[in-house]
């Protein structure tokens, strides 16, 4: 395994482990306020320090990992769940009005500045993690539709697909049984990239107050709260930012590494 | 070429029309009546009804949509519910800050990305390349609003070189530029990282072409072949990315303006959202979407001008 891929796997694995662990255990209860302990620098008892309410920042980072990963994961799920069938249909019916309609619809969503529309959606339907998921998920749909269509189109010209056609299999069945498994690699790589973009988007939305709401812990909101205290206690602003950077960097390295590992043509080349 | 432009213009118009319907519909389903919001909780029902009438909120939906679009086409974006001034004036005021901010960020990102990408490509596979690539991976992973906070911490609070926020107005251009430096830098960094990566891979792809080999065989040095021949051809994908980045810069500016308390379009949207000034939200979002679609159109056009292969249907 290449070092970059290994680093990516370790960083993303750490975020995932923290998120899963936070379901059953965090060092401190993050719903308990201890004002007497507020804004303490990192120490043995609180290894990432405490915030302005005296809450343990390490515990909040763990709970925040859960929010970030869950939002990004469901948003990727929406993108894949809707986008892949659309892309496969477009490829199966290449050149038809269905293909045209799906691809033009894609272009339209692409034309929108995604964050602006995400802000609009959360502003209209109220700020919440669910609305953040929907807003981020919608913009994943055209990405997956495009990737799966492009991947499927090249497969449709291959002999074994023609053989399946001659054997009497329908287009939908071929798409599900032969095309989908063969574009799985592409989807995994794109999924990793969209996952990391989703984490950045969630952090941004929560930072401006349009994502996860209290008492749900969120890295973006921790940063927003830290902003006014950055001169008093810089550690409050450093920890959540580092958590975001480490997770996004890990996922990007993982995505790049997987792309190289899964695509034999790229093996041994420096991409 | 004319056919290509016509086709693209039709797509452009269709995108804008659809965008306007989506934005109008979204705003329409927003809970909360602007009239009762403006008058407060204790307003008499008759007063609210009268204001609704005055704002034109009682007309049929399709009619109101047509009035909104028709007005915009003539540069009339309506009156802000809260400020009671034309939305067009509000937007124009804010654009005086947001547009220069986006342009400075674009210039900064290009200024950072060009040398970095060139240097990495010329040192492909060596330590310098790995260094630049590592730095760009980091640049992509850093959320720009967090980077902005770090910049404030170091350059505004510790060294006091730049203001931590606010905007003094353009009457003192030097102070204004100083106020925009940190926000522009925060916006530019992630974009520069993406741009440097695109430039590097475009350059490496071009460097493998036969005409570069010919140029080298004729005795051109590596550096000369890179800057004189490869760079020009590699700039085509870079220009496309620059066009696309405009939309990220606009969206990113919304968050960054909030970090630095800069009274630009981004702050205007947020204030309008919290004050339920829906006509401002509607119009500003529409203007942003228009800007993005228009820039994408112009980029496509420039691309087709440079590369004739793109004019043919795929």
Interface residues (C-beta under 8 A of the other chain):
Chain A: X104 X107 X108 X111 X112 X113 X114 X115 X116 X117 X119 X120 X121 X123 X124 X196 X200 X203 X204 X207 X208 X220 X223 X226 X227 X230 X231 X234 X237 X240 X241 X244 X245 X246 X248 X249 X252 X253 X270 X271
Chain B: X11 X14 X15 X18 X19 X23 X26 X27 X29 X30 X124 X125 X137 X138 X140 X141 X142 X143 X145 X146 X149 X150 X152 X153 X157 X201 X247 X248 X250 X251 X252 X254 X255 X258 X259 X269 X270 X273 X281 X285 X288 X289 X292 X293 X296
